[in-house]
Amino acid sequence: MKAVVNVFLKEGVLDPQGKATRHALGSLGFNNVNEVRIGKQIVIDLGASSKEEALKEVEKMSETLLANTVIEDYNIEIIE
Amino acid sequence: MKKAVVLRFPGTNCEFDTDYALKKLGFDVEVVWHKEEKLPECDLVVVPGGFSYGDYLRSGSIARFSPIMNAVTKFANKGGYVLGICNGFQILTEAGLLPGALKRNNSLHFISKFQHIKVINNDNKFLQKCEVGEVLNIPVAHADGNYYIDDEGLEKLKANNQILIQYCEENGQRVVLNGSVESIGGVCNENKNVFGLMPHPERAIELALGSIDGIKMLEGFKA
């Protein structure tokens, strides 16, 4: 089973990489860009027996290590 | 003689500078590998600078789960003095021993230079030898020094005198260095026994290297 975890800086926490990228897009002529947020995607291959079990496990992983919840939000997608 | 323990993780690179500085100030120093589960008897634990685990995932996020960190957390919870410098500061925030978090510098650049800092509070062990408002010149060298804390947390820091230093000009005027909330360069915990800062006081103890302002800071732990 595969789990995909997306980690992003929380809304309201300034994302310097996203901001720099938005400026770069603007200077390339992409003038419709309001905001860019840059995060990371973590793909985990795990041997869970059910989707529910996998989700529970990966939630625990995200809270303890994968995201720093002081500044980051995360979402999890389980793919069979 | 006061005893200091300096931690060493894979990727730490300031352990010997820190060892040198503390010995020069008259500490007995032992460098301890991160796989150890017990801390030697000591008066101070220093989590030094560097790039533990290559800064993978987030700076300090993996080192904070090293076996020695359980012992450091216990030591801190019993009131033991802990100082995190640069990557050490990142490790201590990741471990939840200090409030807030350190993000990528707003310029996205690695900043390595001498930086003036202003002492904001000295009613603590670490900065007791410095005056409030005193300007010190201490090197900084970091990519992730952009201190973040939410508004509620910031109010708590202020109410409890937990802000240690702010980045400033030579004349004390506050300056934006890396995007930190209120230009904060270092904080302590509520009990004032765990300290963290981005600047490197251990690199400012020899006039030949540009500044001896770090002595005043580190000497606080000798008193």
Contacts between the chains, C-beta under 8 A, distances in Angstrom:
chain1	res1	chain2	res2	distance
A	9	B	103	7.4
A	13	B	103	7.4
A	13	B	148	6.2
A	14	B	103	8.0
A	14	B	106	7.2
A	14	B	179	7.1
A	16	B	103	7.3
A	16	B	104	5.4
A	16	B	105	7.1
A	16	B	106	4.6
A	16	B	107	7.5
A	16	B	108	5.7
A	16	B	146	7.2
A	16	B	179	6.6
A	17	B	104	6.4
A	17	B	108	6.4
A	20	B	108	5.8
A	65	B	57	7.3
A	65	B	61	6.5
A	65	B	62	7.7
A	65	B	65	7.1
A	66	B	57	7.4
A	68	B	58	5.8
A	68	B	61	6.8
A	68	B	94	6.6
A	68	B	101	5.5
A	70	B	93	7.6
A	70	B	100	6.7
A	70	B	101	4.3
A	70	B	148	7.3
A	70	B	149	7.9
A	71	B	101	4.6
A	71	B	103	6.2
A	71	B	148	5.5
